[in-house]
Amino acid sequence: MTLPELIYAPTDGGTIHRYEISGGKRKFLRFIGCYLGQCNFHKNIDDAIDYIKNLKASQKIQKT
């Protein structure tokens, strides 16, 4: 099993890693979106980017 590979790091925070998970006889490619310690697996990179954007937006709402 390989380690997660950093593939995207926006300048305003957050990271997205590509991660290969083996399940039985198959391997699955998943993306991990993280922002301020909150991480979630996604099936594609677009969902991971949206996850980070939503977390950033909710943090801005809570600060005001």
MMTF fields as JSON, N, C-alpha, C and O atoms, coordinates in Angstrom:
{
  "mmtfVersion": "1.0.0",
  "mmtfProducer": "UNKNOWN",
  "numBonds": 255,
  "numAtoms": 256,
  "numGroups": 64,
  "numChains": 1,
  "numModels": 1,
  "chainsPerModel": [1],
  "groupsPerChain": [64],
  "chainIdList": ["A"],
  "bondAtomList": [4, 2, 8, 6, 12, 10, 16, 14, 20, 18, 24, 22, 28, 26, 32, 30, 36, 34, 40, 38, 44, 42, 48, 46, 52, 50, 56, 54, 60, 58, 64, 62, 68, 66, 72, 70, 76, 74, 80, 78, 84, 82, 88, 86, 92, 90, 96, 94, 100, 98, 104, 102, 108, 106, 112, 110, 116, 114, 120, 118, 124, 122, 128, 126, 132, 130, 136, 134, 140, 138, 144, 142, 148, 146, 152, 150, 156, 154, 160, 158, 164, 162, 168, 166, 172, 170, 176, 174, 180, 178, 184, 182, 188, 186, 192, 190, 196, 194, 200, 198, 204, 202, 208, 206, 212, 210, 216, 214, 220, 218, 224, 222, 228, 226, 232, 230, 236, 234, 240, 238, 244, 242, 248, 246, 252, 250],
  "bondOrderList": [1, 1, 1, 1, 1, 1, 1, 1, 1, 1, 1, 1, 1, 1, 1, 1, 1, 1, 1, 1, 1, 1, 1, 1, 1, 1, 1, 1, 1, 1, 1, 1, 1, 1, 1, 1, 1, 1, 1, 1, 1, 1, 1, 1, 1, 1, 1, 1, 1, 1, 1, 1, 1, 1, 1, 1, 1, 1, 1, 1, 1, 1, 1],
  "groupList": [{"groupName": "MET", "atomNameList": ["N", "CA", "C", "O"], "elementList": ["N", "C", "C", "O"], "formalChargeList": [0, 0, 0, 0], "bondAtomList": [1, 0, 2, 1, 3, 2], "bondOrderList": [1, 1, 2], "singleLetterCode": "M", "chemCompType": "L-PEPTIDE LINKING"}, {"groupName": "THR", "atomNameList": ["N", "CA", "C", "O"], "elementList": ["N", "C", "C", "O"], "formalChargeList": [0, 0, 0, 0], "bondAtomList": [1, 0, 2, 1, 3, 2], "bondOrderList": [1, 1, 2], "singleLetterCode": "T", "chemCompType": "L-PEPTIDE LINKING"}, {"groupName": "LEU", "atomNameList": ["N", "CA", "C", "O"], "elementList": ["N", "C", "C", "O"], "formalChargeList": [0, 0, 0, 0], "bondAtomList": [1, 0, 2, 1, 3, 2], "bondOrderList": [1, 1, 2], "singleLetterCode": "L", "chemCompType": "L-PEPTIDE LINKING"}, {"groupName": "PRO", "atomNameList": ["N", "CA", "C", "O"], "elementList": ["N", "C", "C", "O"], "formalChargeList": [0, 0, 0, 0], "bondAtomList": [1, 0, 2, 1, 3, 2], "bondOrderList": [1, 1, 2], "singleLetterCode": "P", "chemCompType": "L-PEPTIDE LINKING"}, {"groupName": "GLU", "atomNameList": ["N", "CA", "C", "O"], "elementList": ["N", "C", "C", "O"], "formalChargeList": [0, 0, 0, 0], "bondAtomList": [1, 0, 2, 1, 3, 2], "bondOrderList": [1, 1, 2], "singleLetterCode": "E", "chemCompType": "L-PEPTIDE LINKING"}, {"groupName": "ILE", "atomNameList": ["N", "CA", "C", "O"], "elementList": ["N", "C", "C", "O"], "formalChargeList": [0, 0, 0, 0], "bondAtomList": [1, 0, 2, 1, 3, 2], "bondOrderList": [1, 1, 2], "singleLetterCode": "I", "chemCompType": "L-PEPTIDE LINKING"}, {"groupName": "TYR", "atomNameList": ["N", "CA", "C", "O"], "elementList": ["N", "C", "C", "O"], "formalChargeList": [0, 0, 0, 0], "bondAtomList": [1, 0, 2, 1, 3, 2], "bondOrderList": [1, 1, 2], "singleLetterCode": "Y", "chemCompType": "L-PEPTIDE LINKING"}, {"groupName": "ALA", "atomNameList": ["N", "CA", "C", "O"], "elementList": ["N", "C", "C", "O"], "formalChargeList": [0, 0, 0, 0], "bondAtomList": [1, 0, 2, 1, 3, 2], "bondOrderList": [1, 1, 2], "singleLetterCode": "A", "chemCompType": "L-PEPTIDE LINKING"}, {"groupName": "ASP", "atomNameList": ["N", "CA", "C", "O"], "elementList": ["N", "C", "C", "O"], "formalChargeList": [0, 0, 0, 0], "bondAtomList": [1, 0, 2, 1, 3, 2], "bondOrderList": [1, 1, 2], "singleLetterCode": "D", "chemCompType": "L-PEPTIDE LINKING"}, {"groupName": "GLY", "atomNameList": ["N", "CA", "C", "O"], "elementList": ["N", "C", "C", "O"], "formalChargeList": [0, 0, 0, 0], "bondAtomList": [1, 0, 2, 1, 3, 2], "bondOrderList": [1, 1, 2], "singleLetterCode": "G", "chemCompType": "PEPTIDE LINKING"}, {"groupName": "HIS", "atomNameList": ["N", "CA", "C", "O"], "elementList": ["N", "C", "C", "O"], "formalChargeList": [0, 0, 0, 0], "bondAtomList": [1, 0, 2, 1, 3, 2], "bondOrderList": [1, 1, 2], "singleLetterCode": "H", "chemCompType": "L-PEPTIDE LINKING"}, {"groupName": "ARG", "atomNameList": ["N", "CA", "C", "O"], "elementList": ["N", "C", "C", "O"], "formalChargeList": [0, 0, 0, 0], "bondAtomList": [1, 0, 2, 1, 3, 2], "bondOrderList": [1, 1, 2], "singleLetterCode": "R", "chemCompType": "L-PEPTIDE LINKING"}, {"groupName": "SER", "atomNameList": ["N", "CA", "C", "O"], "elementList": ["N", "C", "C", "O"], "formalChargeList": [0, 0, 0, 0], "bondAtomList": [1, 0, 2, 1, 3, 2], "bondOrderList": [1, 1, 2], "singleLetterCode": "S", "chemCompType": "L-PEPTIDE LINKING"}, {"groupName": "LYS", "atomNameList": ["N", "CA", "C", "O"], "elementList": ["N", "C", "C", "O"], "formalChargeList": [0, 0, 0, 0], "bondAtomList": [1, 0, 2, 1, 3, 2], "bondOrderList": [1, 1, 2], "singleLetterCode": "K", "chemCompType": "L-PEPTIDE LINKING"}, {"groupName": "PHE", "atomNameList": ["N", "CA", "C", "O"], "elementList": ["N", "C", "C", "O"], "formalChargeList": [0, 0, 0, 0], "bondAtomList": [1, 0, 2, 1, 3, 2], "bondOrderList": [1, 1, 2], "singleLetterCode": "F", "chemCompType": "L-PEPTIDE LINKING"}, {"groupName": "CYS", "atomNameList": ["N", "CA", "C", "O"], "elementList": ["N", "C", "C", "O"], "formalChargeList": [0, 0, 0, 0], "bondAtomList": [1, 0, 2, 1, 3, 2], "bondOrderList": [1, 1, 2], "singleLetterCode": "C", "chemCompType": "L-PEPTIDE LINKING"}, {"groupName": "GLN", "atomNameList": ["N", "CA", "C", "O"], "elementList": ["N", "C", "C", "O"], "formalChargeList": [0, 0, 0, 0], "bondAtomList": [1, 0, 2, 1, 3, 2], "bondOrderList": [1, 1, 2], "singleLetterCode": "Q", "chemCompType": "L-PEPTIDE LINKING"}, {"groupName": "ASN", "atomNameList": ["N", "CA", "C", "O"], "elementList": ["N", "C", "C", "O"], "formalChargeList": [0, 0, 0, 0], "bondAtomList": [1, 0, 2, 1, 3, 2], "bondOrderList": [1, 1, 2], "singleLetterCode": "N", "chemCompType": "L-PEPTIDE LINKING"}],
  "groupTypeList": [0, 1, 2, 3, 4, 2, 5, 6, 7, 3, 1, 8, 9, 9, 1, 5, 10, 11, 6, 4, 5, 12, 9, 9, 13, 11, 13, 14, 2, 11, 14, 5, 9, 15, 6, 2, 9, 16, 15, 17, 14, 10, 13, 17, 5, 8, 8, 7, 5, 8, 6, 5, 13, 17, 2, 13, 7, 12, 16, 13, 5, 16, 13, 1],
  "groupIdList": [1, 2, 3, 4, 5, 6, 7, 8, 9, 10, 11, 12, 13, 14, 15, 16, 17, 18, 19, 20, 21, 22, 23, 24, 25, 26, 27, 28, 29, 30, 31, 32, 33, 34, 35, 36, 37, 38, 39, 40, 41, 42, 43, 44, 45, 46, 47, 48, 49, 50, 51, 52, 53, 54, 55, 56, 57, 58, 59, 60, 61, 62, 63, 64],
  "secStructList": [7, 7, 7, 7, 3, 3, 3, 3, 7, 7, 6, 6, 1, 7, 3, 3, 3, 3, 3, 3, 3, 3, 3, 6, 6, 3, 3, 3, 3, 3, 3, 3, 3, 3, 3, 6, 6, 3, 3, 3, 3, 3, 1, 1, 2, 2, 2, 2, 2, 2, 2, 2, 2, 2, 2, 2, 2, 2, 2, 2, 2, 2, 2, 7],
  "xCoordList": [0.845, 0.0, 0.895, 1.852, 0.588, 1.382, 0.839, -0.305, 1.671, 1.264, 0.459, 0.607, -0.388, -1.11, -0.124, 0.922, -0.475, 0.386, -0.294, -1.426, 0.392, -0.149, -0.266, 0.71, -1.484, -1.656, -2.174, -2.111, -2.696, -3.246, -3.194, -3.621, -2.675, -2.628, -2.939, -2.048, -4.196, -4.554, -3.758, -3.361, -3.529, -2.744, -3.452, -2.789, -4.773, -5.505, -5.839, -6.717, -5.156, -5.292, -5.987, -6.71, -5.752, -6.344, -5.386, -4.433, -5.644, -4.845, -5.731, -6.776, -5.289, -5.941, -4.847, -3.858, -5.047, -4.11, -4.796, -5.997, -4.013, -4.495, -4.065, -2.93, -4.982, -4.72, -5.289, -6.457, -4.446, -4.875, -5.222, -4.382, -6.447, -6.927, -7.171, -7.812, -6.658, -6.921, -8.1, -8.178, -9.016, -10.18, -10.418, -10.962, -10.016, -10.142, -9.146, -7.94, -9.642, -8.766, -8.622, -7.904, -9.295, -9.271, -8.563, -8.414, -8.139, -7.585, -8.476, -8.929, -8.722, -9.586, -8.77, -7.97, -8.969, -8.318, -9.288, -10.398, -8.871, -9.696, -8.906, -7.676, -9.606, -8.991, -9.396, -10.564, -8.425, -8.676, -8.591, -7.536, -9.704, -9.742, -9.663, -10.456, -8.707, -8.523, -8.447, -7.85, -9.063, -8.985, -9.145, -10.154, -8.153, -8.142, -8.424, -9.191, -7.81, -7.935, -9.183, -9.352, -10.062, -11.261, -11.006, -10.824, -10.995, -10.669, -11.808, -12.541, -11.942, -12.983, -12.511, -11.832, -12.878, -12.557, -13.598, -14.779, -13.139, -14.019, -13.62, -12.468, -14.583, -14.306, -13.581, -12.888, -13.738, -13.03, -12.509, -12.937, -11.59, -10.928, -11.886, -11.741, -12.852, -13.796, -14.615, -14.867, -15.03, -15.771, -14.885, -15.36, -13.614, -12.688, -12.475, -12.414, -12.361, -12.209, -13.458, -13.35, -14.632, -15.886, -15.976, -16.451, -15.528, -15.545, -14.708, -15.143, -13.511, -12.634, -13.266, -13.237, -13.833, -14.475, -15.631, -15.802, -16.425, -17.552, -17.072, -17.669, -16.006, -15.462, -14.936, -15.136, -14.266, -13.753, -14.903, -14.834, -15.947, -17.11, -17.776, -18.173, -17.907, -18.548, -17.682, -18.22, -16.361, -15.477, -15.621, -15.588, -15.779, -15.939, -17.258, -17.316, -18.311, -19.621, -19.556, -20.134, -18.867, -18.788, -17.951, -18.207, -16.962, -16.098, -16.814, -16.486, -17.779, -18.437, -19.559, -20.202],
  "yCoordList": [-1.175, 0.0, 1.244, 1.324, 2.188, 3.4, 4.485, 4.425, 5.462, 6.601, 7.584, 7.604, 8.398, 9.426, 10.39, 10.713, 10.838, 11.734, 13.093, 13.182, 14.15, 15.503, 15.895, 15.832, 16.305, 16.704, 18.122, 18.684, 18.724, 20.067, 20.748, 20.173, 21.968, 22.752, 24.203, 24.942, 24.622, 26.006, 26.979, 26.63, 28.184, 29.164, 29.638, 30.088, 29.549, 30.02, 28.893, 29.057, 27.752, 26.668, 25.438, 25.497, 24.326, 23.052, 22.237, 22.77, 20.946, 20.055, 18.969, 18.627, 18.438, 17.277, 16.268, 16.586, 15.056, 13.965, 12.873, 12.639, 12.214, 11.046, 9.818, 9.737, 8.866, 7.701, 6.469, 6.438, 5.445, 4.186, 3.195, 2.88, 2.713, 1.785, 0.436, 0.349, -0.614, -1.945, -2.539, -2.466, -3.129, -3.77, -5.091, -5.126, -6.164, -7.465, -7.598, -7.459, -7.867, -8.018, -6.738, -6.711, -5.675, -4.413, -3.326, -3.404, -2.326, -1.12, 0.042, 0.143, 0.917, 2.067, 3.338, 3.436, 4.3, 5.594, 6.549, 6.763, 7.122, 8.064, 9.333, 9.327, 10.407, 11.693, 12.124, 12.023, 12.604, 13.05, 14.569, 15.139, 15.224, 16.672, 17.045, 16.554, 17.917, 18.314, 19.825, 20.508, 20.33, 21.753, 21.886, 21.46, 22.475, 22.684, 21.41, 21.426, 20.316, 19.059, 18.252, 17.162, 18.761, 18.025, 17.421, 18.142, 16.098, 15.387, 14.456, 13.951, 14.237, 13.363, 12.738, 13.386, 11.468, 10.775, 11.124, 11.29, 11.234, 11.522, 10.661, 10.243, 10.397, 9.556, 10.297, 9.678, 11.634, 12.387, 13.698, 14.134, 14.313, 15.514, 16.702, 17.549, 16.774, 17.887, 17.9, 18.966, 16.737, 16.66, 17.077, 17.722, 16.713, 17.093, 18.606, 19.206, 19.225, 20.683, 21.373, 22.347, 20.889, 21.466, 21.327, 22.243, 20.199, 19.973, 21.033, 21.597, 21.301, 22.307, 23.69, 24.453, 24.023, 25.333, 25.511, 26.59, 24.467, 24.545, 24.715, 25.476, 24.019, 24.18, 25.598, 26.182, 26.151, 27.517, 28.504, 29.427, 28.309, 29.211, 29.121, 30.148, 27.938, 27.811, 28.429, 28.949, 28.386, 29.019, 30.542, 31.197, 31.105, 32.555, 32.998, 34.054, 32.218, 32.571, 32.545, 33.416, 31.568, 31.434, 32.554, 32.933, 33.09, 34.135, 35.49, 36.3, 35.744, 37.05, 37.152, 38.198],
  "zCoordList": [0.0, 0.0, 0.0, 0.77, -0.843, -0.96, -0.036, 0.417, 0.229, 1.037, 0.187, -1.035, 0.815, 0.056, -0.608, -0.045, -1.808, -2.575, -2.696, -3.17, -2.27, -2.364, -3.83, -4.578, -4.243, -5.644, -5.799, -6.893, -4.702, -4.808, -3.454, -2.453, -3.411, -2.18, -2.522, -2.939, -2.352, -2.652, -1.775, -0.663, -2.27, -1.523, -0.26, 0.674, -0.205, 0.969, 1.943, 2.79, 1.839, 2.805, 2.258, 1.263, 2.928, 2.531, 1.685, 1.115, 1.607, 0.769, 0.188, 0.742, -0.937, -1.538, -1.86, -2.52, -1.382, -1.616, -2.428, -2.295, -3.266, -4.003, -3.208, -2.739, -3.061, -2.221, -2.887, -3.275, -3.018, -3.623, -2.513, -1.671, -2.516, -1.501, -2.154, -3.202, -1.53, -2.069, -1.314, -0.088, -2.079, -1.49, -2.192, -3.295, -1.563, -2.207, -3.337, -3.128, -4.533, -5.692, -6.495, -7.495, -6.068, -6.818, -6.037, -4.818, -6.757, -6.148, -6.533, -7.673, -5.576, -5.784, -5.598, -4.668, -6.472, -6.363, -5.686, -6.173, -4.566, -3.827, -3.576, -3.613, -3.326, -3.04, -1.637, -1.26, -0.868, 0.495, 0.5, 0.221, 0.819, 0.948, 2.416, 3.22, 2.788, 4.189, 4.315, 3.482, 5.374, 5.707, 7.211, 7.773, 7.861, 9.311, 10.095, 11.057, 9.688, 10.404, 10.104, 10.65, 9.25, 8.85, 7.477, 6.496, 7.413, 6.18, 5.782, 6.632, 4.469, 3.959, 2.647, 1.85, 2.43, 1.182, 0.122, 0.426, -1.135, -2.266, -3.45, -3.567, -4.331, -5.499, -6.615, -7.421, -6.669, -7.697, -7.121, -6.052, -7.833, -7.327, -7.247, -6.366, -8.146, -8.125, -6.843, -6.282, -6.374, -5.116, -3.936, -3.001, -3.978, -2.911, -2.89, -1.817, -4.06, -4.143, -3.608, -2.862, -3.975, -3.471, -1.958, -1.286, -1.406, 0.033, 0.749, 1.753, 0.233, 0.841, 0.737, 1.703, -0.412, -0.58, 0.39, 0.956, 0.59, 1.518, 2.954, 3.716, 3.336, 4.684, 4.896, 5.961, 3.887, 3.99, 4.142, 4.955, 3.366, 3.432, 4.802, 5.353, 5.357, 6.671, 7.766, 8.744, 7.631, 8.605, 8.56, 9.601, 7.365, 7.232, 7.85, 8.481, 7.682, 8.249, 9.765, 10.416, 10.346, 11.797, 12.429, 13.572, 11.71, 12.26, 12.346, 13.213, 11.469, 11.456, 12.44, 12.537]
}
